[in-house]
Each structure stands twice: as structure tokens, then as C-alpha cells.
Amino acid sequence: MKQYLRIAIRALLYLVVLGAVGGGLIWSFWPQPLPVEWTTVQRGPLHVTVDEDGKTRIRQRYVVSSPLAGTLQRIELEAGDMVRRGDTPLATIQPNEPDILDARTLAQAEARVRAAQAVWNRVEPAVERARIEWEHAETQWTRFRKLAADASVSAQQLDEAEMIYRAREQDLRSARLARDIARFEWDLAKAALARAMPDKLDSLDAQRFDIYSPIDGQVLRVLEKSQTVVAPGTPLMELGDVNDLEIEVDVLSADAVKIEPGTRALLERWGGDRLLAAVVRRVEPAAFTKISALGVEEQRVNVILDLLDPPEQRPPLGDAFRVEARIVIWEDQDVLQVPTGALFRLGDHWAVFLIEDHRAVLRRVEVGQRNRLSAQILSGLQEDDRVIMYPSDQVSDGVSVALQNLADG
């Protein structure tokens, strides 16, 4: 009896050991849930932008030239010096006596007076037109602000009205600067003509011709520093107002066709800690060829942006400073969207892996607008659906998955 009991116990132990080994083998080869990162389908604002590098440039650059032939005295101004319109002397020229009495020089001086007068006649109506447009934009913005207080207009409409007002303000500023420069050129040409007329030599100081600044701004470059003999039209220095900046951005021609004047833009990576607002003023009609960093020929188009922040509220940016521009070509405040990392191509269509009951379910979706981070979902998903991020080749339709947050990965 005892012998049979020992045999039964030994057999039971064998069975337990064999069961444990078999269970371990089955467990080791049993398919385990695949750990995946996931996110939810959400609604929110979506912006599609054209992102390119750009640089600042002074809107109105003015090159001061010699109005007559003579000896230029040494210029003491340096790049960066401030100048005031009509007060700061820029250069002094000692006229050449033979040129003053020369009939050809006299005819050239008279022609410069007529040309300068023609420019003045052209810019004066432009200033009036810019003033009218600015006043209209100001009226519209004031009206929209009152309506916004009663929730009669949307925040987007108010922002657009303010953007138009800021742009028209910049246009008026530039038109007035162009008018001041045209007036200066006209006065300078008339003064040079007076010194070329023999009957007025007795009443004028023929040994000195002073040129004063036509604008309030800064010296950008001094082109002729030392004393030298100059001919009429010789460039002496370059002036500009660093508060009157615009942004030049070159984009691919395929992107340029999506951009229109009045399009909103944002500037970043300029050295500050906040975005600067801008608006597209002009898309140039002609493209040019540019070699990319990879050696590929690209057709690029210059897009000109106006800064909307007034000079006293923006940092002291200078001429030719680098910025990164984000030109908004499409935006909506309520868009069903997923991160682009959840999308992949399935033939000619887009698809995602939806998570249902801890299993991956292949789902074909229709995608609308998209940027680098998110894509608009037109059909195939609903808000709060869970989708797999960055699906690997191990993920397939119906596979069991273990959820893992992005922060845990």
C-alpha cells in the first residue's frame, strides 16, 4: 500500500513539473500585446503656413549724390550717426569755376530741375491717396472696436481691421517720406542751377555748396569719405530710417501662388522672445532662379511684408537682419485634427490605426489641410477617437496593443 502511495505521489509531482514547464512554454510563445504610443482626435485651431527665412530692409533708402561738379570736402559723419531733415549737414562741395560757366553744365542743371519737379508732382497726389486710405482704415477699425464690445463682430474680423489700419499707416509714412525726398531733390537741383547761372555768381558764395539731410534717420553707409573731386551725380552716402522697415522673404514659386496681398504673417527667431505681426503687401510678379543648399535649382519669388507693430513697440531691428517668416495661407479656429505622426499612406489614400478594445483597427481617412504638425480630418474619424502614433511595421489590423502615453515612451 505504501509503495502504491509513493508511486502516486511521484507521478503527481511529475505531472506538476510537466504542467509548469508546458505552461511556461505556452506563456512564452503566446502573442503579447504590442506597446504603442497613442493620442486622441481633437478639435481646435489649425494654421497652414509657408515657412521661409527672410531679412529686414529699409523701405525707403536714399542715396545722397553730388548735384554739381567740384571738390568734395572730407565727410565727418559715420555709419550709424543720426541725421535730422534740413538740419544736419551731410557734405560740402567746392564748385569748379570752369563748370559753372559751361553751357553744357547749365543745360544739365536745368534738366535736373525739371526732372525733380516732375517727381514732386507725381508723389504729392500719392500722399493724399495714402492719407485717404489711412483715414478710411482708421474709421473702419474704430467702428469694429465698438461693434466688438457688443459681440457684433468676431475677434478675427477685428484683427483683420487692425491689420489693414496698421498697413495703411505704414503706407502713409512711406508716402510722406518719398514726398520729403522729392522736395529735397527739387530744392537741391534748383540750388545747383542757381550756381551755374553766371548772372547770379555775385550774390552767391561760389566757393561753398552745403548738402543737408533730406530725412530724419541714420547714415547707413558713407560712400565717399575722403576729400576728392566729384562729378554731378556721384553717390556720396546712403541714408535711411531704421524705424521704417519691411521684410523680404523669398518663397518657392509653387507656394507664391497661394499667397495674396493682405495675408497675415508671423515673424520668429529674430532674437526676441515674442512673435512679431506682419502682413503681405506685395507678391512680386517675376521669379528668379536660386541654388538650394542641396545644389538643386529652384524658382523663387520675393514676397514683401509690412511690420504691423509700431516702432515704439518693437525691438530695434536694423537693416538686413535675419528673421523666420510664417505666412498664413489657411486657418480655421474649429478643425477636427490629428498629429501628422499618426498618418501613413495606404495606396493612394491616407490611413490611421484606430484603437478599439485594445486592438489596432485600420481606418482609411480623408485629409484636408495640413501643416508640419497636424492635419485636418474630413471623414473617417470622430472627436476623442484614439489613434496610434508613429505605427511601426509590427502594427497590423487586429493586433492586440498595450497603450503607452507619449510622455512615457
Beta strands, then each sheet from edge to edge (+ up, - down):
strand 1: 34-40
strand 2: 42-58
strand 3: 61-65
strand 4: 70-72
strand 5: 82-83
strand 6: 89-95
strand 7: 209-212
strand 8: 217-222
strand 9: 228-230
strand 10: 235-240
strand 11: 245-252
strand 12: 264-268
strand 13: 276-283
strand 14: 288-291
strand 15: 297-307
strand 16: 322-339
strand 17: 344-346
strand 18: 349-356
strand 19: 359-370
strand 20: 374-379
strand 21: 386-389
strand 22: 401-404
sheet 1: 21+ 1- 22-
sheet 2: 14+ 15- 11+ 2- 16+ 12- 13+
sheet 3: 14+ 15- 11+ 2- 16+ 20- 19+ 18- 17+
sheet 4: 3+ 10- 8+ 5-
sheet 5: 7+ 6- 4+ 9-
end
